Structure formats: structure tokens, C-alpha cells
Amino acid sequence: MIHMTFEDSKGRKWERVNATRARNAFMRGDAVTMCPRNLRPFGFWNPQSTVTRDDETHTWELQHYGSAGVWERLVNGFTAYNCTDNETGRYPSFYLLQQA
């Protein structure tokens, strides 16, 4: 994995992490940003998606599937719709906020 750091429009720095670290951060309740592998997050087209476990839209899923199940559903859905060809990349990259 190539180490990368990006800055969003609010000046926060995000670092690229592996899938295991991203899953653990999601299960703790941290914000995780997913982006197709060959695209840059926080760019002009905004190809990324930021998810958190504490989001109100996931309350039913958390009760029925648990946080690991919700994570798998989010990643699989993101991959199916956004990582569809060699141009964007076949799998997502994950980013976490850098600790200050």
C-alpha cells in the first residue's frame, strides 16, 4: 500500500490506511472515507464517500447486523457502484483523519 495524505476543503488531513484499520476505526465510531483506488479523494468531482457508525441512517442495520455487518454492506455497496472498471479501480481505498 502506498502511503498518501490528502487535505479536504476544511483543511483537515486524511491519511490512507488498510482495510483492517479502516474497519476497526468504523467499529469505534470514527469517520472513514472510501474512494475508488485510481481516483483522488476531495477533488473536483468528489468521488469519495465518508461514513460513520453513529449515523442515524444505520440504526436499524446496526440492531440487525452489528457494526461489522454494516461495514461489510457499506463497502460492498460502494464497491459495486463506484469501483466498476479499470479506469476508476476495482476496489476502494480507505482514509482516516490524521491525529493532531
Buried (B, 14 or more C-beta within 10 A) or exposed (E): EEEEEBEBEEEEEBBBBEBEBBBBBBBEEBBBBBBBEBBBBBEEEEBBBBBEBEBEEBEEBBEEBEBEEBBEEBBEEBBEEBBEEEEBBEEBBBBBBEEE
